[in-house]
Amino acid sequence: MQLRNVTPRPPKLPKPAFAPTPVPHNPDLRKHACFRSKILRTARDLIVCLPPGYDSHPDRRYPVLYLQDGQNLFDPDTAFIRGMDWRADETSRALIQQGAIEPLIMVGIYNTKRRIDEYTPTRDAKLGGGRADDYGCMLVSEIKPFIDAQYRTRPDPANTSLGGSSLGGLVTLYLGLTHCEVFSKLAVLSPSVWWNKQWIVRLVKRMKSKPRLAIWLDTGTAEGEKTLCDARALHDALLAKGWTDGDDLHYEEFEGANHSEAAWAQRVAPMLQYLFSAAPAARAQKPSLLSLSS
């Protein structure tokens, strides 16, 4: 199956209701409240995490990692379970300062009450959904141009990545496969492979050619036997399509990890080390699982 490019003609750049505001507990965070799209009606916040030294190096540009479920990434007060965020800002800052990863900008896209609709590529008879193409068009033709205009990014595909967990992992993989002209690296944590009877696995199997994508794929052994089987089926499909473990694919099952923000927080460090290693040759090796948890 030849994946089609579903990107529409870019509309005029939407204007957020408010200028970016600093986040009190972290000077590296900038929040753009109430970002409005012409493609999806529901407004959403964007939160941007800048790397250390961003303001003191005005001539430097940075790769960007766009992440779903933005309220769970940096701020314990906005996390799905209060106090349980990914601490992605703390982890990336530590890795950058250690020289373990290259400095990068992270953009968290808040979810909305239409999360299931926006994060799923097909409609399920019982659960609905199926607006991932619209969500992807918003991301590619509205949010990305806005971020590229506001911040010193490297906007090319080689420096543009996408990530998420659960349904956010599902939509990340789907958009990576259908927008490989925009994204080159994917962080797919505990993806909802179960959606519509493993539809995403069938999509991978039907692809006529393998896009040039580096993929981090993981799951936890305490997420349930069905979830483990789903993740292994997706891993097998990617291998059969031409991805190679230890090269452009990293697959890992984290012992005892459940389906939660706390579990995903533990995987931010190795995920960033794989996708954004400061050493170009490091991708050919399994990253060290640097523990930065408190």
N, C-alpha and C positions, 0 to 999 in steps of 0.2 A: 504494500500500500504506500503510495506516495503522499506524504503529509503536505497539506496545502498551507500556504501562507495566508492567515486570516487577518492580517493587519489592515485596517481600513486606512483611507486617506486621512492623515493627521488633522484633527480639528484645531481651531485656534486654542492656544495654550490657556487652560483654565486658571483663574486667579483665586488663591485661597482667601478666605474671609479675613484672615489676620496675618500680619507679618510674623516671621519666626520668633519664638520667645525662648529664652534660656530655661532650662529645667533646674530648679533650685538646688537639688542635691548633687548635680553633676554639670560642671561648666562645659563639658564636651558635647552635651546634648542640645539640640535645637528642635522645637516642636512647631509644626505647621498645623494649626487647628482648622478643622472644617474644610478640608480640601474638597472641592466640588468638581464633578466630572460631567461631561456632556454625554457620556455613554451609559453610565450607571447613576441613577438618581440619588442614591444614598450618599451623603457626605461622610468623610472619614478623616481622621487625623493622620498625619505623617510625623514620625519622629526620626531625627537624623543624629547619628553618633559620629562625631568627627575624631580623627586620630590625634594622638599627642603631637603637638607642634604644628597643627594645621594653621593657626594664625601667625606663627612666627616664620613660616616658609611660604610666602605668598606666590612664589613661582612654581611650586610643586603641585602636580596633579595626582589623583588617587583612583585606584580601582574601586568599584562599588558592589556591595552585596545587598540586594533587595530581599527583605524577609517578610513573610506573612505573619499575621497575628501580632502586629507590632506592639500592642499593649503589654505583651508578656515578656518582652526582651530585656528591657533596661530598668524598669520602674516597678518596685515591689508594690506600690500603692495602686497601680492600674492592672496588675496581673490578674488572670482568671481566678486564681486562688490568692487572695491578698497576702503579700509577703513572699510569694513563691515565683520570682521571675528568673529569667535565664542568666542574669548577670553578664550578658554578652559584652557590655561596655567594659566591665572590670577585667574580664578574661582577655578581650582583644588588646586592651591597654597594656596588660602585663606581658603578653606575648610580643607585642610591638617593641616594648622597652627592653625585652630580653634579646631582641633580634631574631626571634623564632619565626615571625611572619612579617610580610611586608605591610606597611601602613595602609589602611583601607578605610573607606567610608561605609557605614552600614545604615540602611534606610528601613525602618520598620513601618509597615503599612497596617494600620489598625483594621481589625475586622469589624463587621457591622452585624445587625440583626439578620441580614441576608447571607450570612457566612456559608451555609450549606449550598445555597444557589450559586454563589460566586466561586466557590472552591471546587465545584464538581463539573467534569467535562460532559457528562451525559445526564439525562433525566431518568430517575428511578421511579418505578410505578408507585411505590409507597412513600418514599422520602422526598420526591421532587428533585430540585436541583437542575443542573445543566447549563449554567451561564458562565462557565469558565472562559469561553472564548471572549465574551464581553469584558470580563474582568481582565483578561490578558490584553485586550485592545486598550483598555484604560491604562494599564500599567505601561505598555510599550509606547503609546502615542500621546499620553497625557502626563503621567507621573514621571517617567524617565526624562522627557524633555524638560520638565519643570526642575527636576533635581540637577540635570546637566547645566541649566541656565543659572541656578542659584549657587552652585558649589563647583569647586575646581575638580571635576571628575575627568577620568579617561573614558570617553563615551563609547569606544569601540567594543565589539563583541568579546575580544580577548580579555577585557577588563571589566566585563559586566556579568554578574552572577546572580543567582536566585536561590532562595532557600525557604524551608518551612517544615512543620511537623504535622503529623496526623492528616487531616484534610488539607492542611497547608502543604504537607509533603506531596500529596496527590496532585494538587494543582501546580506545584513547582515542577514536578516531572513532566506533566502534560504540557505546560507552557514552554519548558525547555525543549521538548521534542518538536513542538509546532512553531517555535520562534528561535530556532538555532541560529538565525541571522542576527539575533540580538544578544543571546546569552551563550556563554561557553562553559560555565561551571555551575553545578547544581548541588545543593545540600538538601538531601531528602531523608528526613528523620522520621522514623516510625510511620511511614505513609499509609494511608487508608486504602490499601490494595483491595480490600473487600468490596469497595464501592461497585455496585452494579455487576456483581459476580465476576470480580477480577477483570473488569473491562480494560484497565490500564495494561495488564499483562497481554491481553489479546491485541491491544494496539501495538505494543512493542513487537509482537510476533508477526504482525501484518506489514510492518515497515519494509519498504523495498531496499532502503539503504540506511546505514548507520550514520547519524549526524555526529559532528565533531564536538563532543561534550565530555567533560570530566565530571564524574558523578560520585558523590559520597552517599551511600545508602546504608541505613542501619535499622535495627530494631532491638527491643529488649526481650530477654528470655522470660520475664514475668508479665508480658503483655497477653499471654494466652497462646495455646497451641495453634489455634486457627490463625492468629496474627503471624506467628513464626512461619507457618506453612505458606502463608500469602507472601511474606517477604522473601522466602527462599524461592518461590515460584517466579517472582519478579527478578531476583538475582539471576536465576537460571536463564530467563528469557533474554536478559541483557547480555549474558555471556554468549548465548547462542547467536545473538545478532552481531557480535564482534567486539564488544567491550572486553577488556582484559583486567583481571584482578591485579592490583599492585601497580597498574599503569594509569589508565583513564577510568578505572573503577575501583572504589574501595568499599567493600561490604563487611559489616561487622555486626555480630550479635552480642549485646552487652549483658553479661551475666547478672541476673537479679534485677534488672532495670524494668520498671513498669511504664505505663503510658501516662506520663505527667511532666509538668514543666520542670520539676526538680530533676527528673531523670535526664531530660534534654539539656539542662544546664550543665550536667557533667560531661556532655559530649561536644560542647561548643569548642573547647580547646583542641581536641584532636581533629575535629572537622575543619577548623580554621588552619591548622598546621598542614592538612592535606591539600586544601584548595588554594591557600595563600602562602605557602612556604617561602621563606626568604631565600632558600637555596633551590635553584631550578632543578637540580637532580633529585631532590627529596621526593618527588611524586612517584618515582620508581620504587620507593621503599615504603614500608608500613610506618606511619608516623608514631613517634613515641607518645604514649597517652599521658601527657603532662597534666598533673592534677593541680588545679588552682582553686579548688573549693575551700571554703572557710571551715 
